[in-house]
Amino acid sequence: MTRRSPATISAVLTVLILVLFAFLFLLLQTIALNGAGESQALTAMGISLGCQSLVIILLATLAAWATTFLITRGEWNSVLAVVVTVIVAGTIGGVVSFLASVLAIPVAGIG
């Protein structure tokens, strides 16, 4: 197994997990914005999705880089490196997705 395979697996798993988080928080934001106007609600959702998309790209890149770093420099097992980087990136991404969903509401002028 080459060193690029675990990095690719780590990036793909991170993207899948973060897309699930983005979908979940978008549904929760839709419920939270039930009484708001349509224009303000769409603005809040757009801001939230924009932030989450940027985070998905950055964390997928970070997960791939960290996996390669842990395997080559840290001499970790490739499976352990993938699991650790996916868990760390998923946790960071989940927290940032939640914050993006919550902070997009006042930024859009609701509340």
N, C-alpha and C positions, 0 to 999 in steps of 0.2 A: 504494500500500500504506500503510495507516494505521500509526501507531506501536504500536497494540495487537496487531496481527497477529504481529510478530516476538516480542513478549513472550509471547503465547499459545503460539506454536510452541516457544519456549525452555522454557517451563514443562512442556509436554506431553512433549517429548523428555527433559527431566530426569527426569520421573516414570517414563517407560518404562525409562530406563537404570538408575535406582535400584531399581525393582521387580525388574529382572533381577539386580542385585547382591544384593538381599535374598533372592531365590530361590536363588541360587548359594550364599550363605553359610549359608542355612538347610539346604541339602543337606549342605554340609561340616560343619555343626554336628551334624547327625543322625549322620554317620559318626563324628565325634569323641565323641559321647555314647553309643556303642554299648554299653558295659559298665555304664552308670549305670542307676539305678532309673528306672522310668517316670515317677513323680511328679516327681523332681528334673529329669529331662530335659525334661519338658513345662514346668516352671517356667522353666528356662533358655531354652527356645525362646520362651516367652511374653515374657520380659523382653527378649530380643533383638529379637523382632518389634515390640514396643512402642516400643523406642528407634529402630528403623529406620523405623517409620511416622512418628514425630514428625520425624525427619530428612528424610524424603521431602517432607513438607508444608512444612517450613521452607526447604529448598533449592529447591523449586519456586517458592515465593514470592520467594526471593532471586534466582533466575535471571530471573524475569519483571521484577522491579524493576531488576536490573542491566542487562538488555537495553535497557529503556526509558531508563535513565540514560545508557548509552553512546551510544545513538542521538541523544538530545536534547542532552545536555550535552557529550559527547565528540565529537559529530558523526562517529561511526563509520558505516561501511556496515552496513546491517541484517543482511546475511548474516554478516559478520565478527563482529558483536556477538552473534548467536545462537550461532555456533560456539564463541566464546571462553567465553561464560557456561555453555554446556552442558558443555564440557570441564572448566571449573573446578568447577562444581557436581557433576559426575560423579566427579571425583577426590576431592573432599571427602567426598561421600557414600559412595564405595567404602571410604575409610579409616575413616570412622565406622561403617559396616556391619561391617567386619572387627573393629574394636575392640568393638562391641556384641556380636558373636558370641563373641569370646574372653572378655570380661569378664563375660558372663552366666553362664558356667560356675561360677566361684568364688562369685558372688553367690547362685546357687541352692544352694550348699552342697556342690558336687561337687568332689572333689579335696582 
